[in-house]
């Protein structure tokens, strides 16, 4: 993994896929509530699935687990397909057994109004991860990096351990609301940039602090930066400058950094590398995206490492054994001559993908190496 992330020749192609929360829940058969909030349950799940699939690394997507989270719970209700946490303030978090949780507010959440913007309403500290719309994973100030430190201590000498921070663009959309935030890029660009700059400084400090845990790489999660949401011109104006600041801060700590953007990014591959990152992740192929691996390698294969681009749905979920073997071998053959290639699913492994289909990836990589 270290060789690949430095675009240096390696003995074989590394294998490291990102696991969706839904897939982890279906494979581990644990309480979704406990897996989400309990650090021990979460880290042991990551470790178990790395061993199960024989990946060359572990991505730690959540950090800052609160040791006292139960003290804020009014009650937990378990059903056949969901668990529900009701918090002391009346809000609820709904936990499906095969998907991300979602948050339900007792009262409407206050968002930043770009038309009456007051900078004093911006958070002074970065104490949450905006996992998805309205879903915050709160970062405990007394246990900021507990999950990362635990896994680094146990497995840092054996596997590539990756931390994760979230793009300023995600925080911007979270605090303004997705629809109003996207419209605001056109009608309130100066205010949008104030908010983006504010979060950039907070994220930069968090990322630099995380680098000191001993991680081998840092992922910038930037799922809303594809062409399905914003144009390449808007990407250059509202995403690139801010992620560049974070990438530079991480690299100053001696840690490689890569950007994760899913969906259609074919029109901005070169732009993404202008941020100074060491690599890019996803490169979703058609039909879930629009990136062809051969084209991407020709265009940016010399700029940094590429992590992708197996279609988790069309291939791993719905494809036959023969189709998986054929298509993955074709990817490996396409990537020959490009030392910075890491075999991975384009985005997260879909929840219902069979365990044996993922284990097959290691077999394919090892057989390819032998040949």
N, C-alpha and C positions, 0 to 999 in steps of 0.2 A: 504494500500500500504506500509506504513512504517513497519508494522508487517511482511508482506510477504518479503520485502527486507532485513529484519533481520532474516528471517526463523523462525519467531515466530507464534504461532497460531493466526488466525484472525476469525472474525465472519463469513466471507464468502470469496470466492475466488475473488480477485480484477480483474477488467476488464479494460484493457488499450491497445488499438491498435494504431499502427503508421499509419498515413494517407499519402498516396502518394500525390504529388503535383497535378497529374492528377485527382485524385478523388476529391480533394478539389475544383479544378477549375470547375469540372462538377457539383458538388453539390451547389457551391456558385453562379455560373453564374456571375462572376466578370471579369473584364478585366485582362487577365493573366499578362500583364505588370505591372499594378497597384498592383495586389496581390503580385507580386514578389518584387517590389521595395518600395512600400508604407507600412510603419510600421503599421499604423492604419488599413489598409485593411487586412494585414497579421494577426495581432493579433486578430482582431475581427472575422476573419474567423476561427481561431483555437478555439476561445471561443464558437462561434456558433455551430461548429460541435461537440465539447465536450458535449454541452447541448443537441444537437440533438440525440447523441448516448449514452448519460449518462455514459461516461467513468469516471473512477476514477482518471484520471490524464491527463495532457497535455504535450506533447513533443514539445519543441520549437526548431525546426531544423535549423532555420536561425536567425542570430543576427547581429547587426552592420549596420542596415539600414541607408543609407545616406540620410539625410534630403534634400540635394541639388542635388539629382540624376538627376533631370530634366535639370539641368544646363549643363549637358554633352551630352544631346540628340540633335541630328540634326533634326530628325523627327521620328514620329511614324505612321506606316501604318497599318490599320486594314482591314482584309479580312474575308472571310466566315469561315475559319478554323484556321487562325493564325493571330497574331499581330507581327509586325517587328519593332524593334528599330534600327535605324541607329545612331551610335555614331559620335561625332565630328571627331574622327580619321579615320572614314570610316568603322570600324568594325560593325558587325550587330549581334543582338541577336534575334533568331527566337522563338516565343512563340506559340506553339500549344495550343488549347483550352482544351486539355485532356492529356497533358504530360509535362515532364520537358522541359524547353527551351534548346536550344543549340546555341553555339557561332560560328560565322563565321568571320575569320580574313581577313582583306583586304590584308595584307601581311603575309607570313608564320611566325608562331610563333617561337621564338628562344627557344630551349630546351637545357638542360644540356647534353653535349656530354661526356659520361663516358670515352671515349678514350683520350680525351684532357681536362680532368676535371680541372677546375679552381675554387677553393673554394670561390674566391671573387665574383663569379657570384651568389652565394646563397643569397636569400633575407635576409636582416638584421632585418626586422620586419615581423611579421606574420599578414598581412593585408588582407587576403582573406581565404575563405573556398573553397576547391576544390570539388564542388558538384558532378561533373562528368567530363569526359574527356574534357578539354578545357573550361569548364564552371566554372568560378570563381564568388563567391558572395563576393564582396569587403566589408571589415569591416571598417566602418567609425570610425576614431580615436576620434571623438567628440560624438559618440553615440554607443559605443561598445556593450552595453548590453541593449539597450532601450526596445527591444521587451520582453526580459526576465523580466526586472524590472517592466514593466507595468503589465504583467500577474501575477507575484508574488505578487505585491501590491494588485491587485484586487481579486485574487483567491488563494493565498498561504495558507490561513487558512482553505480552503475547499477541495482542491484537491492536488494531488501529481504533482508538477511542475518539469519537467526534462529539463536540458540543454543538449547540444550536442557539442562535439568536434570531430575532425577527426583524424584518426590514422596517425602516421608518414609515414606508408607504402603508404597511399593514396597520401600524398604530394610528396613522392619520385617518384611514378609512374606518377604523374601529371607533374613534372618538367623534367623528363627524357623521357616521352612518354611511353605508356604502353608496347609496344612490346620491345623497347630497354631496358626499365627498368627491365622487367622480364628476358631477356637474360643476362643483367648485373649482376644479382644475381649469375650467374654461372661463368661469365668471368671477372667480375670486382667487386668481393665481398667487397674488402677493401674500394673502392671508394663508393660503395653503402652504406656501414655502416657509412662512414663520413657524407653522406647526411642524412641518417636516424637519426643519433645522433644530427645533426644540427637542424632538424625540431622537434625532441623530446624536446629539451630544450625550443624552442619557444612555442610549444603546451602545455608543462607543465606549463609555466608561464601563458598562456591564460586560461588554465583550473583552476588554483588556483585562478585567478582573478574572473572568472565566478562563482566559488563557493561562493563568498562573496555576490552574489546577492540575496541569500536566497533560491536557488533551493533545492529540496528534493533529487535529484539524478542526476548523470552525465552519459550520454551515450557516449561511444567511438564508433564512426562509423568506421567500418573496413570491408567493403564489399568485398575487394579483397584478403582477407586472408583465403578463403576456398580452398578446394582441387581442385576446378576447375581451380585455378590459380597457386597455389604452393603446394608442398608436405608438409607433417607434419614436416619433418626434416628442410625444409626451413622456415616453420612457426617458429620453435623453434629458428632458427638463426637470421631471419630478421624481425620478428614481435614481438615475445614474450618479448625480453629484453627491447624493446623501449616502448611498451604499459605498461609494468610493472612499468617503471619509472613514467609514467603519472598516473597510477592507485594509486601508493603510494602517489603521490602529492595530488591527490583528497581526498584520505582517510585521509591524514593529516589535511585536512580542515574540517573533520567530515561529509563528504558527501559520500553516497554509490555510487559505480561506476559499470557499467556493459558494456559488449562488445556486439556490434551488428555485427554479421558476417552471411551473408546469403549464400544460396547454400548448398553444401555438406560439413559438418563439423564433421561427425560421428567419423573420425579418430583422432580428436584433441580436443574432449570435455574436457578431463582431462588437456591437455596442456593449454587450454584457462584459466582455473582456476589457473594455476601456475603463471599467471601474478599478482595474488593477488586481482583480481576483486571480487565483491560481487555477481555478477550474469551474466548470458548470455542471449542473445535474438536471436530470429529467430527459430533455430532448425527446419529448413524446412523439412517437411515429404516428402516421395516419392509421386509423381515423381519429384517435384521441388528441392528436397534435398534428404538426405539419413538418417535422424534421426527419430527413433521411440521413442515416448515420454516415453513409459514404460522402455525401455532400458536406455535412458538418465537419468531418475529419479533414477534408480538403481545405475548407475555409478557415477553421480555427484550431485544427489539430496540432499546430505548432505554437499556439499561443498559451496553452495550458492543458490540464487534464480534462477528460470528458468522462462523466459517470452516467451510464444509461445503457441501452434505451429499449429494454424489453417491454412490450405492451402487456401490462398486468391483466387486462381484461380480455382482449381478443385472443391473446396467446396463452397466458398462464391459467386463466380461469376457464376459457372455453375451447382452447386448443387441444388436440390429441397429443399423445406421447410422441408420435412421429413428427408432428408439426413443431412441437417445442424443440426437439433435437435438431431438426433441419434449420429452423430459423435462428436459433442461438448459435449454432455452428457457423451460419452465414455471417452473423454479427462478428464473431471472433475472427473469421477469415478477413472480413472487411477491415477490421482494426489492426491486422498484422502490419507491422512497420510503424505503428503509432504507439510508443511506449507509455503514453499517458492515458491509456484507456482502462477504465474500471467497469467491469460488467455489473449491471444493476437493472432492476426494474426502472422504467422511465420515471414513474412516480411511486407512491407507496404500493405495496402488495395489497391487492383487493381483499376485502374481508373473507370471502368464501373460497379463495384459491386453496386447492388441496395441498396438504403437507408434502405429499410425494412429488408434486410438480415442482415445488421449490427445491427439494432435496436433489432433484434431477439436475439442477443447474451446476452443482458441484461436480457431479459425475461428468457432465459435458465438458466443463473446464479442464478437469484432470485428464480426460481422454484426449482432448485437443492438445494438451501439453505433451502427452506421450507420443502423439503422432507427429 
